[in-house]
Amino acid sequence: MQKAAAEYEIVIKPSKSWFVFDLAEIWRYRDLLFLLVHRDFVSNYKQTILGPLWFIIQPLITTIIFTIIFGKVAQIPTDGMPPMLFYLAGLLGWNFFSRTLGGTSSTLVSNVGLFGKVYFPRLVVPIAAVTSNYIALAIQLVTFLCFWTYYKFFSSVGPSIQIGWDILAFPLIILQISALALGVGLWLSALTAKYRDLAFLTATIIQLWMYATPIIYPVSQIPEKWRWVSSLNPMEMPIVAIRDMFIGQNISPIGDFGISITMTLFILATGILIFNKVEKTFVDTV
């Protein structure tokens, strides 16, 4: 009995380090992680009629609006690709990023009651927000593949749609988007705990970021003299890569991928650092 009790004994010690990312400890709380994933998924659609069907309806409505406004009215080119397929490919990665960022950016403020009652690794909550959005991503990926199949095999543009071995890197692209959204979300969560104004600005930040990312326009439309500026956007390369994989557009330069991955890792590392610093004392100040 003493041995069994010792196995379940958890000693909580203060940490002097700002950067704490203990995967082993997070794994020990995996039951809590799964419960939070279920909570996040169910709470969003608990009293809705269509429920998870909104994961399909929302991107389709957005794509139709983009096709009419930017494709027909503004006549922004899509590099010869069908506008519906072009916009859906861009929104596939962007919707996942924006939902994940929105879910993680309010981690501390939204869960202050939970944090003040019991100990658990605080990073479990934002990681749960990331994980729950994989469900929506899977549903939207199936929707996108239905349109891809139609244009590939039942339309005149089918021969121009190419898919290669680079499609195997799709999970890595999603992993990068997850890391980036988590890092930015941790930054916003830590800052929002002290400056509540950021809670009102988060939606605006996401909206402006979307227009700075080649979702409604191809990279070819960016003037050459501004390409170095756009390459500093860490979300540009994941969106372009998804289009490259499924539609067969020109592969982006390796250097741009290096910049995007480096910035993602930097944002994630500094986000964890600032989150760990703030979460130690924010309960006393909220």
Phi, psi and omega in degrees: 000320180296322180293318180295320179295322181295328181293333182258008179279128179242123179259119180264119181238147176291144179249128178274346182278141176281324183265104179233116178220078185267097181296326180296319179292318178299321179295325178296334180258030183295330177297318177295320179301314181293324177295320179291323176298314178297318179298313182297320182289315184288320185296330181290332187231023185297317184246033177257155180279316185272339176060228182298348177298340177295336175297335178267317185294315184301307179295329178292317178297315179299319180295318179296318178296315178300318182297319181287310187284307186273329180276313184270312185281301181283341178056045174281124184292157177238029179056039176082357180271151175302129183307318181302314181290322180298311182289321179298321179296319179292319182288338180303312179280323185291317179300320177297316180296312184293320178295318180294317178297317178297324181286327182269341186288343180245025186303309186290312184293319184287337185242024183299324179296321179289317182295330184277357185253324188214153178272139167194160179300120186297335180291346178299323184293307177295327177294324176296323178297321177294313184297319182297332181283349175295332179294312178297321179299318181296319180294317181289330176295319177297318178299314180298319181294331176295315178292321179299317180297319179297310183291330181286318189249348185229022178222167183287342181270003183307314181298335181277349178269111184244145177227133185234194182292342180294347178297338179293342180274001181303315178300327179291323176296317178296322177297320178295316178299320178299314181296319180293313180298321179295315181298312179295321179298321178295320176301309182294322179297316180294319181287325180293331178299333180255321181243095185293344179302329183295337178297327179277339183270345185302314180297322179293319179299316180296319181296313180295322179297323180297317181289338177277354181253138183290074177257316180264359178214151178280161180298332181297341180275353178277125179305143184303324182290344179254002182298325180293330177289314181294330180291344177282350176281111185293346179270351182294311185293320176299319179294315179297321181296320179297318177295320178301318185291317187265330185255333177088033175282180182296136179290137182286156179300143180300324181300323178293323175296320179298318178296315182297315181293320179298315179295322179298313180295322179295314180295319179295313182297313180290329177295316176298319181298309183290327178295316179298324180292316185284322186292344179291330187232358189292332180298330181281345185246345181289000000 
